[in-house]
Structure formats: C-alpha cells, structure tokens
Amino acid sequence: MTPKSKKPSLLIVEDDYESQRFLQIFLSKTFDLDICDSSEPFYKLLENKNYAMILMDISLKGKKDGLMLTREIRDADKPYSDIPIACLTAHAFQRDKENAMNAGVDIFMTKPVENNHLLLTLKSLLSDKEGIEI
C-alpha cells in the first residue's frame, strides 16, 4: 500500500485499451491502480512501487507475454517474487489454464468475467496471500 492511499495497490498488465479502461473504472474504487501493456513499463513500475497484487493478461505487446513475466517474477530473488498474481485472459482452453498455473499465477480467470466475481476473487486472493482485508 502507498502512504497516500489506504487502498491496496494493484498493477494491471493488459494490452487491450478497452479492457484497461473498464478495469480502471471498475477497480479504482477499491484499489490504487497502475496499468501497463508490456514488459518494458512493467519492470519499471514493479521496481518503483510496492504492489499488493498483479492482475496479468497472457497476451501483451512486445516480446514477452504474461506467462513469461509471471515466470520471471516467480524465479526472481527479489522482494516481489511471491506477490499474488491473478491471471485474467481471453485464452480459455484448459491448456491455457495449466500453462498459467505452471508459470506461477495464483488464480486463473477468463474474459469476459462477471464484475462481482472479479472483485470478490481479487479481494479473496489478497486476504488469503497477504492478509489484507478490503
């Protein structure tokens, strides 16, 4: 959490602009948000802020996808290596879920997702992994 906000910080990694806008509008009431669409800004944001959680898409702009970023986070010997990661993606096959879980995500959800389900899932993940109640 940041000193300015009592809301937990959430980093959204999403390449689709419409999805970014929806998530920003819907989740900003509950979370202090930052959004990026590729690995280049992702690592800059991650190094400069202590996020409570990441909401990760699989398809991203640039050379790395969300699974690669998740594996790199989990393999890193850094303070953020155990950060909760929720995957929200349009990739809906069982193989996609298995690949995401093997990469190290904590929760796998597919688009479209019902608003309340998304919010409750994120709150539950924060509570279970970080002990943060919102």
C-alpha positions as CSV (number, residue, x, y, z in Angstrom):
1,M,0.0,0.0,0.0
2,T,1.1,3.5,-0.6
3,P,1.2,6.1,2.2
4,K,-1.2,8.4,0.2
5,S,-3.9,5.7,-0.1
6,K,-5.5,3.3,2.2
7,K,-6.4,1.2,-0.8
8,P,-4.1,-1.7,-1.7
9,S,-2.0,-1.2,-4.8
10,L,-2.8,-3.2,-7.9
11,L,-0.7,-3.4,-11.1
12,I,-2.8,-4.3,-14.1
13,V,-0.8,-5.7,-17.1
14,E,-3.2,-5.6,-20.0
15,D,-2.6,-4.8,-23.7
16,D,-6.2,-4.1,-24.8
17,Y,-7.1,-0.5,-24.3
18,E,-10.9,-1.1,-23.8
19,S,-10.1,-3.7,-21.1
20,Q,-7.7,-1.3,-19.5
21,R,-10.4,1.4,-19.4
22,F,-13.0,-0.9,-18.0
23,L,-10.6,-2.3,-15.3
24,Q,-9.5,1.2,-14.4
25,I,-13.1,2.5,-13.9
26,F,-14.3,-0.6,-12.1
27,L,-11.4,-1.4,-9.9
28,S,-10.3,2.2,-9.0
29,K,-12.9,2.3,-6.2
30,T,-11.2,-0.5,-4.4
31,F,-7.5,-0.4,-5.5
32,D,-4.8,2.2,-6.1
33,L,-4.1,1.3,-9.8
34,D,-1.2,1.4,-12.2
35,I,-1.7,0.0,-15.7
36,C,0.9,-1.1,-18.4
37,D,0.7,-3.0,-21.6
38,S,4.1,-4.7,-22.0
39,S,7.3,-5.8,-20.2
40,E,9.1,-2.5,-20.7
41,P,7.0,-0.3,-18.4
42,F,6.1,-3.4,-16.2
43,Y,9.5,-3.8,-14.7
44,K,10.0,0.0,-14.2
45,L,6.7,0.1,-12.3
46,L,7.4,-3.1,-10.3
47,E,10.8,-1.7,-9.2
48,N,9.4,1.6,-8.1
49,K,6.3,0.7,-6.1
50,N,5.3,-2.0,-3.6
51,Y,2.3,-3.6,-5.2
52,A,-0.1,-5.8,-3.1
53,M,-1.1,-7.7,-6.2
54,I,-0.8,-8.1,-10.0
55,L,-3.6,-8.6,-12.5
56,M,-1.9,-10.2,-15.5
57,D,-3.1,-10.8,-19.0
58,I,-1.5,-13.5,-21.1
59,S,-1.3,-11.6,-24.4
60,L,0.8,-8.5,-24.2
61,K,2.5,-6.0,-26.5
62,G,6.2,-6.5,-27.1
63,K,8.4,-9.6,-26.9
64,K,7.2,-11.1,-23.6
65,D,3.8,-12.4,-22.8
66,G,2.2,-12.6,-19.3
67,L,3.3,-16.1,-18.8
68,M,6.9,-15.1,-19.4
69,L,6.6,-12.2,-17.0
70,T,5.0,-14.4,-14.3
71,R,7.8,-17.0,-14.6
72,E,10.4,-14.2,-14.3
73,I,8.7,-12.8,-11.2
74,R,8.5,-16.2,-9.6
75,D,12.1,-17.1,-10.4
76,A,13.5,-13.8,-9.3
77,D,15.3,-13.5,-6.0
78,K,13.6,-10.2,-5.2
79,P,11.1,-9.0,-2.6
80,Y,8.2,-9.2,-5.2
81,S,8.8,-12.9,-6.2
82,D,5.9,-14.0,-4.0
83,I,3.4,-11.3,-4.9
84,P,-0.1,-12.6,-5.6
85,I,-0.8,-12.8,-9.4
86,A,-4.3,-13.2,-10.8
87,C,-4.5,-14.0,-14.5
88,L,-7.3,-12.5,-16.5
89,T,-7.3,-13.6,-20.1
90,A,-9.3,-14.4,-23.2
91,H,-7.3,-17.6,-23.5
92,A,-10.0,-20.0,-22.3
93,F,-8.7,-23.5,-23.0
94,Q,-7.8,-26.0,-20.3
95,R,-4.2,-26.0,-21.6
96,D,-4.1,-22.2,-21.2
97,K,-5.1,-22.5,-17.5
98,E,-2.5,-25.3,-17.0
99,N,0.2,-23.1,-18.6
100,A,-0.7,-20.1,-16.5
101,M,-0.8,-22.1,-13.3
102,N,2.6,-23.8,-14.1
103,A,4.0,-20.3,-14.8
104,G,3.0,-19.4,-11.2
105,V,-0.3,-17.5,-11.2
106,D,-2.4,-17.9,-8.1
107,I,-5.8,-17.5,-9.8
108,F,-6.9,-18.0,-13.4
109,M,-10.0,-16.2,-14.8
110,T,-11.2,-15.9,-18.4
111,K,-12.8,-12.9,-20.1
112,P,-15.5,-12.0,-20.1
113,V,-15.7,-12.2,-16.3
114,E,-18.6,-11.1,-14.2
115,N,-17.7,-7.9,-12.4
116,N,-18.6,-9.0,-8.9
117,H,-16.8,-12.3,-9.4
118,L,-13.6,-10.5,-10.4
119,L,-13.8,-8.1,-7.5
120,L,-14.5,-10.9,-5.0
121,T,-11.7,-13.1,-6.4
122,L,-9.2,-10.3,-6.1
123,K,-10.3,-9.5,-2.5
124,S,-10.1,-13.2,-1.6
125,L,-6.6,-13.6,-3.1
126,L,-5.4,-10.5,-1.2
127,S,-6.9,-11.8,2.0
128,D,-5.5,-15.3,1.6
129,K,-2.0,-14.4,0.4
130,E,-1.3,-11.0,2.1
131,G,-3.8,-10.9,5.0
132,I,-5.3,-7.7,3.5
133,E,-9.0,-7.2,4.1
134,I,-10.8,-4.7,1.9
